[in-house]
Amino acid sequence: MLRRFPIESKGRRKKLYEVGSVTAICFACFLIRSAVVVISAFESELSLEVMDHPILDLIYYTLTEILPSALVLYILRKLPPKRVSAQYHPIR
């Protein structure tokens, strides 16, 4: 997709920023989740499901799933423009 844009164009820079942002968000989310899983694997008293503390569960899932998903959806909120067929004429 980036081949369509000239090397120093604003569109190419914006698209690279989008790709970099989404990659950084996904990487951070994966890193946090994998660190928590590794720590819980070696600590016998630490569990991923903290039933005594639902607020801690809410914070954990908000930081690792809901917030990254919302950020990715916000970054990628623009859809490409629809192609209008040659036969279609909008009513004015």
Residue frames as a rotation matrix with the C-alpha (Angstrom) as fourth column:
MET 1
0.566 0.824 0.000 0.00
0.824 -0.566 0.000 0.00
0.000 0.000 -1.000 0.00
LEU 2
0.462 -0.447 -0.766 2.86
0.189 -0.794 0.577 2.36
-0.866 -0.412 -0.282 0.74
ARG 3
-0.479 -0.662 0.577 4.20
0.695 0.115 0.709 1.95
-0.536 0.741 0.405 -2.80
ARG 4
0.298 0.687 0.663 1.43
0.931 -0.362 -0.043 4.23
0.211 0.630 -0.747 -4.07
PHE 5
0.954 0.085 -0.288 2.79
0.193 -0.909 0.370 7.20
-0.230 -0.408 -0.883 -2.11
PRO 6
0.485 -0.843 0.233 5.95
-0.071 -0.304 -0.950 9.12
0.872 0.444 -0.207 -2.99
ILE 7
-0.110 -0.626 -0.772 8.79
0.701 0.502 -0.507 8.62
0.705 -0.597 0.383 -0.51
GLU 8
-0.918 -0.331 -0.218 8.54
0.387 -0.634 -0.670 12.02
0.083 -0.699 0.710 1.21
SER 9
-0.389 0.839 0.381 4.76
-0.026 -0.424 0.905 12.43
0.921 0.342 0.187 1.06
LYS 10
-0.529 0.299 0.794 2.50
-0.831 -0.373 -0.413 13.32
0.173 -0.878 0.446 3.96
GLY 11
0.549 0.822 -0.154 0.27
-0.791 0.570 0.224 10.29
0.271 -0.001 0.962 3.34
ARG 12
0.312 -0.533 -0.786 3.17
0.083 0.840 -0.536 7.87
0.946 0.102 0.306 3.52
ARG 13
-0.733 -0.595 0.328 4.44
-0.220 -0.249 -0.943 9.45
0.643 -0.764 0.052 6.74
LYS 14
-0.177 0.769 0.614 0.95
-0.982 -0.182 -0.055 9.26
0.070 -0.613 0.787 8.26
LYS 15
0.705 0.451 -0.547 0.50
-0.481 0.871 0.099 5.62
0.521 0.193 0.831 7.24
LEU 16
-0.120 -0.832 -0.542 3.90
0.175 0.520 -0.836 4.68
0.977 -0.195 0.084 8.69
TYR 17
-0.731 -0.068 0.679 2.96
-0.586 -0.448 -0.675 6.45
0.350 -0.891 0.288 11.92
GLU 18
0.330 0.928 0.172 -0.30
-0.930 0.290 0.224 4.47
0.158 -0.234 0.959 12.06
VAL 19
0.587 -0.161 -0.793 1.51
-0.076 0.965 -0.252 1.18
0.806 0.208 0.554 11.48
GLY 20
-0.502 -0.863 -0.049 4.15
0.048 0.028 -0.998 2.04
0.863 -0.504 0.027 14.09
SER 21
-0.480 0.398 0.782 1.54
-0.850 -0.431 -0.302 3.06
0.217 -0.810 0.545 16.66
VAL 22
0.637 0.758 -0.139 -0.53
-0.719 0.649 0.249 -0.10
0.279 -0.059 0.958 16.21
THR 23
0.309 -0.617 -0.724 2.62
0.131 0.781 -0.610 -2.23
0.942 0.094 0.322 16.38
ALA 24
-0.698 -0.608 0.378 3.80
-0.240 -0.299 -0.924 -0.52
0.675 -0.735 0.063 19.58
ILE 25
-0.087 0.757 0.648 0.39
-0.991 -0.133 0.022 -0.91
0.102 -0.640 0.762 21.24
CYS 26
0.784 0.398 -0.477 0.14
-0.413 0.908 0.078 -4.61
0.463 0.136 0.876 20.34
PHE 27
-0.037 -0.889 -0.456 3.73
0.156 0.446 -0.882 -5.24
0.987 -0.104 0.122 21.44
ALA 28
-0.682 -0.210 0.700 3.21
-0.576 -0.435 -0.692 -3.51
0.450 -0.875 0.176 24.81
CYS 29
0.324 0.890 0.319 -0.01
-0.940 0.267 0.210 -5.44
0.102 -0.368 0.924 25.40
PHE 30
0.713 -0.116 -0.692 1.65
-0.076 0.967 -0.241 -8.75
0.697 0.225 0.681 24.58
LEU 31
-0.358 -0.933 -0.016 4.68
-0.009 0.020 -1.000 -7.90
0.934 -0.358 -0.016 26.74
ILE 32
-0.430 0.275 0.860 2.53
-0.878 -0.349 -0.328 -7.07
0.210 -0.896 0.391 29.79
ARG 33
0.647 0.762 0.030 0.43
-0.753 0.633 0.180 -10.20
0.118 -0.139 0.983 29.41
SER 34
0.523 -0.504 -0.687 3.42
0.075 0.830 -0.552 -12.47
0.849 0.237 0.472 28.88
ALA 35
-0.566 -0.726 0.391 5.23
-0.318 -0.244 -0.916 -10.97
0.760 -0.643 -0.093 31.90
VAL 36
-0.081 0.627 0.775 2.19
-0.997 -0.048 -0.065 -11.59
-0.003 -0.778 0.628 34.09
VAL 37
0.841 0.391 -0.374 1.89
-0.431 0.902 -0.027 -15.19
0.327 0.184 0.927 32.82
VAL 38
0.083 -0.897 -0.435 5.60
0.079 0.441 -0.894 -15.86
0.993 0.040 0.107 33.41
ILE 39
-0.624 -0.296 0.723 5.47
-0.625 -0.366 -0.690 -14.40
0.469 -0.882 0.044 36.91
SER 40
0.266 0.808 0.525 2.34
-0.959 0.276 0.063 -16.42
-0.094 -0.521 0.849 37.75
ALA 41
0.678 -0.068 -0.732 4.00
-0.239 0.921 -0.307 -19.60
0.695 0.383 0.608 36.44
PHE 42
-0.269 -0.902 -0.337 6.91
0.192 0.293 -0.937 -19.28
0.944 -0.317 0.094 38.87
GLU 43
-0.817 0.091 0.569 5.00
-0.554 -0.399 -0.731 -17.89
0.161 -0.912 0.376 41.85
SER 44
-0.780 0.511 -0.362 2.71
0.463 0.859 0.216 -20.57
0.421 0.001 -0.907 43.25
GLU 45
-0.432 0.637 -0.639 0.67
0.702 -0.207 -0.682 -18.14
-0.566 -0.743 -0.357 45.32
LEU 46
-0.553 0.205 -0.807 0.06
-0.437 -0.896 0.072 -15.71
-0.709 0.393 0.586 42.43
SER 47
-0.279 0.566 0.776 -2.91
0.717 0.660 -0.223 -16.46
-0.639 0.494 -0.590 40.21
LEU 48
-0.933 -0.011 0.359 -4.12
0.293 -0.598 0.746 -14.79
0.207 0.801 0.561 37.03
GLU 49
-0.018 0.984 0.177 -7.68
0.198 -0.170 0.965 -14.92
0.980 0.053 -0.191 38.26
VAL 50
-0.959 -0.280 -0.046 -7.87
0.123 -0.264 -0.957 -12.94
0.256 -0.923 0.287 41.48
MET 51
-0.192 0.976 -0.101 -11.36
0.561 0.193 0.805 -13.77
0.805 0.097 -0.585 42.65
ASP 52
0.010 0.165 -0.986 -10.90
0.977 -0.212 -0.025 -11.94
-0.213 -0.963 -0.164 45.96
HIS 53
-0.338 -0.225 -0.914 -10.13
0.154 -0.971 0.182 -8.68
-0.929 -0.079 0.363 44.16
PRO 54
0.330 0.524 0.786 -12.47
0.861 0.175 -0.478 -8.01
-0.388 0.834 -0.393 41.21
ILE 55
0.889 -0.065 -0.452 -11.07
-0.150 -0.976 -0.155 -4.48
-0.432 0.206 -0.878 40.95
LEU 56
-0.123 -0.992 0.001 -7.59
-0.457 0.057 0.888 -5.91
-0.881 0.109 -0.460 40.25
ASP 57
-0.281 0.127 0.951 -9.10
0.684 0.722 0.106 -8.12
-0.673 0.680 -0.289 37.54
LEU 58
0.766 0.634 0.109 -10.83
0.553 -0.563 -0.614 -5.08
-0.328 0.530 -0.782 36.04
ILE 59
0.581 -0.632 -0.513 -7.59
-0.514 -0.774 0.370 -3.07
-0.631 0.049 -0.775 36.04
TYR 60
-0.381 -0.773 0.508 -5.60
-0.088 0.577 0.812 -5.96
-0.921 0.265 -0.287 34.53
TYR 61
-0.137 0.389 0.911 -8.05
0.865 0.495 -0.081 -6.64
-0.482 0.777 -0.404 31.70
THR 62
0.876 0.406 -0.262 -8.59
0.264 -0.856 -0.446 -2.94
-0.405 0.321 -0.856 31.06
LEU 63
0.334 -0.836 -0.435 -4.85
-0.600 -0.544 0.587 -2.34
-0.727 0.065 -0.683 30.67
THR 64
-0.594 -0.706 0.384 -4.12
-0.216 0.600 0.770 -5.45
-0.775 0.375 -0.509 28.61
GLU 65
-0.576 0.415 0.705 -7.20
0.759 0.592 0.271 -5.84
-0.305 0.690 -0.656 26.42
ILE 66
0.440 0.898 0.007 -9.77
0.838 -0.408 -0.362 -3.05
-0.322 0.166 -0.932 26.46
LEU 67
0.512 -0.286 -0.810 -7.47
-0.090 -0.956 0.280 0.00
-0.855 -0.070 -0.515 26.34
PRO 68
-0.631 -0.776 -0.012 -5.20
-0.097 0.063 0.993 -1.35
-0.770 0.627 -0.115 23.56
SER 69
-0.416 0.557 0.719 -8.22
0.879 0.448 0.162 -2.38
-0.231 0.699 -0.676 21.50
ALA 70
0.648 0.683 -0.337 -9.77
0.603 -0.730 -0.321 1.05
-0.465 0.004 -0.885 21.91
LEU 71
0.125 -0.695 -0.708 -6.51
-0.254 -0.713 0.654 2.76
-0.959 0.098 -0.266 20.93
VAL 72
-0.792 -0.403 0.458 -6.12
0.276 0.431 0.859 0.62
-0.544 0.807 -0.230 17.80
LEU 73
0.002 0.878 0.478 -9.73
0.988 0.071 -0.134 1.31
-0.152 0.472 -0.868 16.80
TYR 74
0.661 0.205 -0.722 -9.16
0.248 -0.968 -0.047 5.04
-0.709 -0.148 -0.690 17.36
ILE 75
-0.314 -0.869 -0.384 -5.98
-0.238 -0.319 0.917 5.07
-0.919 0.379 -0.107 15.27
LEU 76
-0.949 -0.064 0.308 -7.58
0.247 0.455 0.855 3.11
-0.195 0.888 -0.416 12.42
ARG 77
-0.264 0.939 -0.219 -10.93
0.291 -0.139 -0.947 4.94
-0.920 -0.313 -0.236 12.56
LYS 78
-0.043 0.235 -0.971 -10.75
-0.780 -0.615 -0.115 6.30
-0.624 0.753 0.210 9.02
LEU 79
0.241 0.188 0.952 -12.07
0.381 0.884 -0.271 3.96
-0.893 0.428 0.141 6.40
PRO 80
-0.845 -0.516 0.139 -10.96
0.312 -0.265 0.912 4.24
-0.433 0.815 0.385 2.79
PRO 81
-0.413 0.734 -0.539 -13.39
-0.699 -0.635 -0.329 6.21
-0.584 0.241 0.775 0.62
LYS 82
0.124 0.559 0.820 -16.04
0.235 0.786 -0.572 4.21
-0.964 0.264 -0.034 -1.16
ARG 83
-0.922 -0.384 0.054 -15.63
0.109 -0.122 0.987 3.77
-0.372 0.915 0.154 -4.88
VAL 84
0.020 0.943 -0.331 -18.51
-0.353 -0.303 -0.885 5.23
-0.935 0.135 0.327 -6.81
SER 85
-0.242 -0.064 0.968 -19.48
0.709 0.670 0.221 3.31
-0.663 0.740 -0.117 -9.90
ALA 86
-0.979 -0.182 -0.087 -19.77
0.064 -0.689 0.722 5.14
-0.192 0.702 0.686 -13.21
GLN 87
-0.536 0.839 0.097 -23.45
0.449 0.186 0.874 4.20
0.715 0.512 -0.477 -13.50
TYR 88
0.096 0.567 -0.818 -24.43
0.995 -0.056 0.078 5.60
-0.002 -0.821 -0.570 -10.11
HIS 89
-0.516 -0.169 0.840 -25.40
0.255 -0.966 -0.037 9.29
0.818 0.195 0.541 -9.91
PRO 90
-0.701 0.259 -0.665 -26.29
0.689 0.004 -0.725 10.68
-0.185 -0.966 -0.182 -6.47
ILE 91
0.299 0.879 0.371 -29.52
0.849 -0.423 0.316 12.64
0.435 0.220 -0.873 -6.08
ARG 92
-0.797 -0.603 0.025 -28.87
0.540 -0.731 -0.417 16.33
0.269 -0.319 0.909 -5.53
